[in-house]
Amino acid sequence: MMRRGLLPTRFGPPFLWLVIAAAVAAFVVYGLLKWRNPWFPRIVWLVHGLRLPALINGAFFAAADARVVPAFYLTAIVVVVINLWMLARAGWDL
């Protein structure tokens, strides 16, 4: 996506956001493995669920001149729902 110019640059370089995302992912994995607090995965579940409205908008209500195909968003919806399912198990089965 970066090579095709599909990533916005108004918030900074994409590489910076990839590094930030890796740091957040490492923090979440560390928190899930070490803290064993049921509220941590519940909060992550809630924040992660906030991604769904934007993905649904891109998958089903995209403009005719959209640069990304709706199948990309549908795949992302499947991945997010699987992540929410696993986080729900972590938050309520501890």
Secondary structure per residue as TSV (DSSP state, phi and psi in degrees):
chain	resnum	aa	ss	phi	psi
A	1	M	-	360.0	-33.6
A	2	M	T	-69.7	-38.7
A	3	R	T	-66.5	-30.8
A	4	R	T	-89.0	-1.3
A	5	G	T	76.2	28.0
A	6	L	-	-89.4	-13.0
A	7	L	S	-89.5	133.4
A	8	P	-	-71.1	145.9
A	9	T	-	-110.4	5.4
A	10	R	T	-71.2	-16.8
A	11	F	T	-104.6	10.7
A	12	G	S	116.1	177.8
A	13	P	-	-70.3	143.6
A	14	P	H	-60.3	-32.4
A	15	F	H	-61.5	-37.8
A	16	L	H	-61.2	-42.4
A	17	W	H	-69.0	-32.2
A	18	L	H	-65.8	-39.3
A	19	V	H	-67.4	-42.0
A	20	I	H	-63.5	-42.0
A	21	A	H	-63.8	-38.9
A	22	A	H	-64.8	-38.5
A	23	A	H	-66.6	-41.7
A	24	V	H	-65.1	-42.6
A	25	A	H	-62.1	-41.9
A	26	A	H	-64.3	-40.2
A	27	F	H	-62.7	-43.1
A	28	V	H	-66.5	-43.9
A	29	V	H	-63.1	-44.2
A	30	Y	H	-60.9	-44.7
A	31	G	H	-63.4	-40.1
A	32	L	H	-68.6	-37.3
A	33	L	H	-81.0	-37.0
A	34	K	H	-97.0	-37.4
A	35	W	T	-82.1	-34.1
A	36	R	-	54.8	30.6
A	37	N	-	-96.2	124.3
A	38	P	T	-66.4	-19.2
A	39	W	H	-76.8	-25.5
A	40	F	H	-64.8	-51.1
A	41	P	H	-66.7	-26.5
A	42	R	H	-66.7	-41.1
A	43	I	H	-68.5	-41.7
A	44	V	H	-62.8	-39.3
A	45	W	H	-59.7	-45.5
A	46	L	H	-64.1	-46.1
A	47	V	H	-65.9	-39.8
A	48	H	H	-66.8	-33.3
A	49	G	H	-67.2	-19.1
A	50	L	T	-69.0	-9.6
A	51	R	T	-78.0	-24.0
A	52	L	H	-61.1	-43.7
A	53	P	H	-58.6	-40.9
A	54	A	H	-67.2	-38.4
A	55	L	H	-68.5	-39.6
A	56	I	H	-64.7	-39.5
A	57	N	H	-61.2	-43.5
A	58	G	H	-71.3	-29.2
A	59	A	H	-82.0	-39.7
A	60	F	H	-113.8	-20.9
A	61	F	S	-124.1	31.4
A	62	A	-	-71.0	149.6
A	63	A	-	-70.9	161.1
A	64	A	T	-65.7	-28.4
A	65	D	T	-98.7	25.7
A	66	A	-	-64.6	141.1
A	67	R	S	-88.7	-16.0
A	68	V	S	-114.5	135.0
A	69	V	-	-71.0	150.1
A	70	P	H	-62.2	-24.8
A	71	A	H	-62.8	-31.0
A	72	F	H	-61.1	-45.3
A	73	Y	H	-70.5	-36.5
A	74	L	H	-63.5	-41.6
A	75	T	H	-63.1	-41.2
A	76	A	H	-64.5	-36.4
A	77	I	H	-62.9	-42.8
A	78	V	H	-61.6	-43.9
A	79	V	H	-64.7	-42.6
A	80	V	H	-65.5	-41.1
A	81	V	H	-65.6	-39.4
A	82	I	H	-63.6	-42.3
A	83	N	H	-63.0	-40.7
A	84	L	H	-64.7	-38.3
A	85	W	H	-62.0	-45.7
A	86	M	H	-69.9	-36.7
A	87	L	H	-67.1	-35.1
A	88	A	H	-65.0	-39.8
A	89	R	H	-63.2	-40.4
A	90	A	H	-68.6	-34.7
A	91	G	H	-81.6	-25.6
A	92	W	H	-115.9	-5.3
A	93	D	-	-108.0	4.9
A	94	L	-	-69.0	360.0
